[in-house]
Amino acid sequence: MSNAVVINLREVREIDARVFLSGPLGRIRLPQFEPGQQETLVAEDQEHTLFIVRGNGTAVTGSTTVPLRAGVALTLPLGSNVTVEAGDEGLELFIASLATPQAAGAAR
C-alpha cells in the first residue's frame, strides 16, 4: 500500500508540503499574475526557489533586473529578496519554500 499523495496544484494553487513530507520543503504555490502585477519574496526565515511556468516578466533584486520567461529558475538564499513583475503575457510561477538549518537555529 502506497502513502503517495497526488495534488493538482492548478486547482488548489497552494499546499503546505509539511503535511505530507518530513523534509525541509514547506509551502508550495502556483500563483498567476496579471500583466503589471508584482510580488516581493523575502528569504528571511526560509529559502525560496521559483520556476517560471509560463508567461514573461522581470525579476529585480538590488540594482539587477533579469528577464523572466518559461523555463527560467531563480533561487533566493537566506537574506536575499526579489520582486517579480508580470509582463504583457502575465506570469505563472511555481514557488517552493524550504526551511534551512540556519533559519531554524537562529534566535528571533
Accessible surface in RSA format (square Angstrom, percent):
REM  Atomic radii and reference values for relative SASA: ProtOr
REM  Chains: A
REM  Algorithm: Lee & Richards
REM  Probe-radius: 1.40
REM  Slices: 20
REM RES _ NUM      All-atoms   Total-Side   Main-Chain    Non-polar    All polar
REM                ABS   REL    ABS   REL    ABS   REL    ABS   REL    ABS   REL
RES MET A   1   239.14 123.8 153.09 101.3  86.05 204.9 131.68 112.0 107.46 142.4
RES SER A   2    89.39  75.5  56.73  75.7  32.66  75.2  53.14 113.2  36.24  50.8
RES ASN A   3   143.35  98.9 117.48 113.5  25.87  62.3  38.97  93.8 104.39 100.9
RES ALA A   4    86.75  79.8  48.79  75.3  37.96  86.4  60.40  85.1  26.36  69.8
RES VAL A   5    82.08  54.0  48.97  44.3  33.11  79.8  52.34  45.5  29.73  80.6
RES VAL A   6   147.13  96.8 115.84 104.9  31.29  75.4 118.85 103.3  28.27  76.7
RES ILE A   7    57.63  32.8  29.99  22.3  27.64  66.6  33.37  24.0  24.26  65.8
RES ASN A   8    76.07  52.5  62.38  60.3  13.69  33.0  26.86  64.6  49.21  47.6
RES LEU A   9    31.66  17.6  27.90  20.0   3.75   9.4  27.90  19.6   3.75  10.1
RES ARG A  10   112.42  47.2  98.46  50.2  13.96  33.2  50.13  68.5  62.29  37.7
RES GLU A  11   136.93  78.6 103.64  78.4  33.28  79.2  39.76  76.9  97.17  79.3
RES VAL A  12    77.76  51.2  54.12  49.0  23.64  57.0  59.80  52.0  17.95  48.7
RES ARG A  13    70.76  29.7  68.77  35.1   1.99   4.7  46.13  63.0  24.63  14.9
RES GLU A  14    81.02  46.5  66.50  50.3  14.52  34.6  19.49  37.7  61.53  50.2
RES ILE A  15    33.43  19.0  25.31  18.9   8.12  19.6  33.43  24.1   0.00   0.0
RES ASP A  16    53.73  37.6  46.07  45.9   7.65  18.1  24.49  57.6  29.23  29.2
RES ALA A  17     1.67   1.5   1.67   2.6   0.00   0.0   1.67   2.4   0.00   0.0
RES ARG A  18   156.60  65.8 137.28  70.0  19.32  46.0  49.90  68.2 106.70  64.7
RES VAL A  19   112.00  73.7  78.11  70.7  33.89  81.7  85.85  74.6  26.15  70.9
RES PHE A  20    89.79  44.9  54.68  33.9  35.11  91.4  61.61  37.4  28.18  80.7
RES LEU A  21    95.13  53.0  82.41  59.0  12.72  32.0  87.79  61.7   7.34  19.8
RES SER A  22   125.08 105.7  82.25 109.8  42.84  98.7  54.94 117.0  70.14  98.3
RES GLY A  23    42.02  51.8   0.00   N/A  42.02  51.8  28.32  77.7  13.70  30.7
RES PRO A  24    79.18  57.7  71.98  65.6   7.20  26.2  77.64  64.1   1.54   9.6
RES LEU A  25    41.54  23.1  41.46  29.7   0.09   0.2  41.46  29.1   0.09   0.2
RES GLY A  26     6.19   7.6   0.00   N/A   6.19   7.6   6.19  17.0   0.00   0.0
RES ARG A  27    93.70  39.3  91.77  46.8   1.93   4.6  27.96  38.2  65.74  39.8
RES ILE A  28    17.13   9.7  17.13  12.8   0.00   0.0  17.13  12.3   0.00   0.0
RES ARG A  29    28.09  11.8  28.09  14.3   0.00   0.0   4.56   6.2  23.53  14.3
RES LEU A  30    10.24   5.7  10.24   7.3   0.00   0.0  10.24   7.2   0.00   0.0
RES PRO A  31    21.41  15.6  14.66  13.4   6.75  24.6  21.41  17.7   0.00   0.0
RES GLN A  32    96.48  53.9  73.47  53.7  23.01  54.8  20.62  43.9  75.86  57.5
RES PHE A  33    13.20   6.6   7.73   4.8   5.47  14.2   8.09   4.9   5.11  14.6
RES GLU A  34   124.20  71.3 123.50  93.4   0.70   1.7  51.42  99.5  72.78  59.4
RES PRO A  35    75.54  55.1  54.23  49.4  21.31  77.4  54.71  45.2  20.82 129.4
RES GLY A  36    44.31  54.6   0.00   N/A  44.31  54.6  26.87  73.7  17.45  39.1
RES GLN A  37    82.61  46.2  72.57  53.0  10.04  23.9  31.35  66.7  51.26  38.9
RES GLN A  38   100.41  56.1  78.07  57.1  22.34  53.2  22.81  48.6  77.60  58.9
RES GLU A  39    46.13  26.5  39.63  30.0   6.49  15.5  26.50  51.2  19.63  16.0
RES THR A  40    75.02  53.4  51.25  52.0  23.77  56.7  34.67  46.6  40.35  61.0
RES LEU A  41    10.23   5.7   9.37   6.7   0.86   2.2  10.23   7.2   0.00   0.0
RES VAL A  42    80.85  53.2  66.67  60.4  14.18  34.2  66.67  57.9  14.18  38.5
RES ALA A  43     0.06   0.1   0.00   0.0   0.06   0.1   0.00   0.0   0.06   0.2
RES GLU A  44   109.80  63.0  99.16  75.0  10.64  25.3  25.85  50.0  83.94  68.5
RES ASP A  45    81.20  56.9  72.01  71.7   9.20  21.7  15.93  37.5  65.27  65.1
RES GLN A  46    53.47  29.9  53.47  39.1   0.00   0.0   4.25   9.1  49.22  37.3
RES GLU A  47    54.76  31.4  54.76  41.4   0.00   0.0   7.58  14.7  47.18  38.5
RES HIS A  48     9.37   5.1   7.78   5.4   1.58   4.1   5.97   6.2   3.39   3.9
RES THR A  49    27.54  19.6  27.54  27.9   0.00   0.0  13.36  17.9  14.18  21.4
RES LEU A  50     0.00   0.0   0.00   0.0   0.00   0.0   0.00   0.0   0.00   0.0
RES PHE A  51    91.25  45.7  91.25  56.5   0.00   0.0  91.25  55.3   0.00   0.0
RES ILE A  52     5.09   2.9   0.00   0.0   5.09  12.3   0.00   0.0   5.09  13.8
RES VAL A  53    52.56  34.6  32.80  29.7  19.76  47.6  38.27  33.2  14.29  38.8
RES ARG A  54   120.26  50.5 120.23  61.3   0.03   0.1  52.49  71.7  67.77  41.1
RES GLY A  55    17.35  21.4   0.00   N/A  17.35  21.4   4.88  13.4  12.46  27.9
RES ASN A  56    40.30  27.8  40.30  38.9   0.00   0.0  12.64  30.4  27.66  26.7
RES GLY A  57     9.05  11.2   0.00   N/A   9.05  11.2   4.33  11.9   4.72  10.6
RES THR A  58    50.35  35.8  50.16  50.8   0.19   0.5  40.86  54.9   9.49  14.4
RES ALA A  59     2.51   2.3   1.54   2.4   0.97   2.2   1.62   2.3   0.89   2.4
RES VAL A  60    57.72  38.0  55.15  49.9   2.57   6.2  55.15  47.9   2.57   7.0
RES THR A  61    63.27  45.0  59.33  60.1   3.95   9.4  42.69  57.3  20.59  31.1
RES GLY A  62    73.30  90.4   0.00   N/A  73.30  90.4  46.81 128.5  26.50  59.3
RES SER A  63   123.77 104.6  79.41 106.0  44.36 102.2  56.22 119.7  67.55  94.6
RES THR A  64    73.77  52.5  69.48  70.4   4.28  10.2  42.09  56.5  31.68  47.9
RES THR A  65    81.81  58.2  56.33  57.1  25.48  60.7  38.43  51.6  43.38  65.6
RES VAL A  66    56.36  37.1  56.29  51.0   0.08   0.2  56.36  49.0   0.00   0.0
RES PRO A  67    99.84  72.8  94.92  86.5   4.92  17.9  95.21  78.6   4.63  28.8
RES LEU A  68     3.41   1.9   0.00   0.0   3.41   8.6   0.00   0.0   3.41   9.2
RES ARG A  69   151.58  63.6 151.58  77.3   0.00   0.0  57.55  78.7  94.03  57.0
RES ALA A  70    58.60  53.9  40.62  62.7  17.98  40.9  40.90  57.6  17.71  46.9
RES GLY A  71    73.83  91.0   0.00   N/A  73.83  91.0  42.40 116.4  31.43  70.4
RES VAL A  72    31.86  21.0  26.81  24.3   5.05  12.2  31.68  27.5   0.18   0.5
RES ALA A  73    53.09  48.8  28.65  44.2  24.43  55.6  28.76  40.5  24.33  64.4
RES LEU A  74    30.09  16.8  26.37  18.9   3.72   9.3  30.09  21.1   0.00   0.0
RES THR A  75   101.32  72.1  80.37  81.5  20.94  49.9  51.30  68.9  50.01  75.6
RES LEU A  76     6.80   3.8   5.52   3.9   1.28   3.2   6.23   4.4   0.56   1.5
RES PRO A  77    75.23  54.8  72.61  66.2   2.62   9.5  74.95  61.9   0.28   1.7
RES LEU A  78    55.91  31.1  34.40  24.6  21.51  54.1  34.62  24.3  21.29  57.3
RES GLY A  79    74.46  91.8   0.00   N/A  74.46  91.8  41.03 112.6  33.43  74.9
RES SER A  80    33.32  28.2  26.67  35.6   6.65  15.3  32.70  69.6   0.62   0.9
RES ASN A  81    70.39  48.5  67.81  65.5   2.58   6.2   2.63   6.3  67.77  65.5
RES VAL A  82     8.03   5.3   7.97   7.2   0.06   0.1   7.97   6.9   0.06   0.2
RES THR A  83    33.02  23.5  32.31  32.8   0.72   1.7  16.68  22.4  16.34  24.7
RES VAL A  84     1.22   0.8   0.91   0.8   0.31   0.7   0.91   0.8   0.31   0.8
RES GLU A  85    64.92  37.3  64.07  48.5   0.85   2.0   9.61  18.6  55.31  45.2
RES ALA A  86     4.40   4.0   0.00   0.0   4.40  10.0   0.03   0.0   4.37  11.6
RES GLY A  87    20.80  25.6   0.00   N/A  20.80  25.6  20.80  57.1   0.00   0.0
RES ASP A  88   120.09  84.1  90.19  89.8  29.90  70.7  44.82 105.5  75.28  75.1
RES GLU A  89   124.85  71.7  89.38  67.6  35.47  84.5  39.46  76.3  85.40  69.7
RES GLY A  90     6.35   7.8   0.00   N/A   6.35   7.8   6.35  17.4   0.00   0.0
RES LEU A  91     6.92   3.9   0.15   0.1   6.77  17.0   1.60   1.1   5.33  14.3
RES GLU A  92     2.59   1.5   2.24   1.7   0.35   0.8   2.24   4.3   0.35   0.3
RES LEU A  93     0.16   0.1   0.16   0.1   0.00   0.0   0.16   0.1   0.00   0.0
RES PHE A  94    58.71  29.4  58.71  36.4   0.00   0.0  58.71  35.6   0.00   0.0
RES ILE A  95     1.99   1.1   1.82   1.4   0.18   0.4   1.82   1.3   0.18   0.5
RES ALA A  96    10.42   9.6  10.42  16.1   0.00   0.0  10.42  14.7   0.00   0.0
RES SER A  97     2.16   1.8   2.16   2.9   0.00   0.0   0.00   0.0   2.16   3.0
RES LEU A  98    50.24  28.0  50.24  35.9   0.00   0.0  50.24  35.3   0.00   0.0
RES ALA A  99    56.30  51.8  48.90  75.5   7.41  16.8  49.67  69.9   6.64  17.6
RES THR A 100     9.45   6.7   6.93   7.0   2.51   6.0   9.14  12.3   0.30   0.5
RES PRO A 101   114.25  83.3  98.00  89.3  16.25  59.1 106.27  87.7   7.99  49.6
RES GLN A 102   124.65  69.7 108.53  79.3  16.12  38.4  57.57 122.6  67.08  50.9
RES ALA A 103    14.53  13.4   3.27   5.0  11.26  25.6   5.34   7.5   9.19  24.4
RES ALA A 104    88.58  81.4  47.39  73.1  41.19  93.7  60.12  84.7  28.46  75.4
RES GLY A 105    69.28  85.4   0.00   N/A  69.28  85.4  38.26 105.0  31.02  69.5
RES ALA A 106    48.02  44.1  26.03  40.2  21.99  50.0  35.70  50.3  12.31  32.6
RES ALA A 107   107.11  98.5  69.16 106.7  37.95  86.3  78.64 110.7  28.47  75.4
RES ARG A 108   197.98  83.1 115.50  58.9  82.48 196.4  99.10 135.4  98.88  59.9
END  Absolute sums over single chains surface
CHAIN  1 A     6709.6       5030.0       1679.6       3786.0       2923.6
END  Absolute sums over all chains
TOTAL          6709.6       5030.0       1679.6       3786.0       2923.6
